[in-house]
Amino acid sequence: MIEIQKLEKHFSVAGERVDIFKDADFNLWDGDFIAIVWPSWSGKSTFLNILSWIDREYTWSVTIDKNNISKLSDASMTRFRGQNISYIFQNFKLIENLTVKENIDLIVDLNKLERNFSTKEILTIVGLENKINSYVYNLSWGESQRVAIARAFVWKTKLLLADEPTWALDIVNKKIVMELIVRLQKQIWNTIVLITHDDEVAELAEKIYRVHDWKLELT
């Protein structure tokens, strides 16, 4: 379980306080698949950075499995993040001069992570088994997103964060990507927080939150 209690986060802009969150509570249980419908430019990246413990400058507590992780050192936090959190980035963050296989294996091998699938198995699931030795710079936009999904699901993780996973995709690839995320989540039963501005995408999740007056509200 991940629990955020009475989260407050603000910035100072030209001497004025700008609140990103005020008194926000958020609980996430093992196996949850939730979507947060989030307007652009309203704290989405900040919230994801808090959930992944990149941003540690906030008020009140964040716990996972009843352990307050805010007490970890920076080095311990980095290690914890690398072993427990996977990410589907809005802009993929693939390494273009590496092959598809190398992109998927790099994080797994670096952190000595336990796998859900072999590289060949996950690429077969996302329909890219014939691209295993292709360089990323030769892939289409939709293929790159499917590689990013394969990389996120290939290893056992406590939490998967998906940042606008259908951003800039055409209708066909949007459908492919969302069907893959739903299918894989049901297959391995991991915990997903998906951020989107698209109501159609959000409807695929089990729970939907919306941001209102700097608070997360379950709808």
Beta strands, then each sheet from edge to edge (+ up, - down):
strand 1: 2-13
strand 2: 16-28
strand 3: 33-37
strand 4: 59-64
strand 5: 67-68
strand 6: 85-88
strand 7: 159-163
strand 8: 192-196
strand 9: 207-212
strand 10: 215-218
sheet 1: 2+ 1- 4+ 5-
sheet 2: 6+ 7+ 8+ 3+ 9+ 10-
end
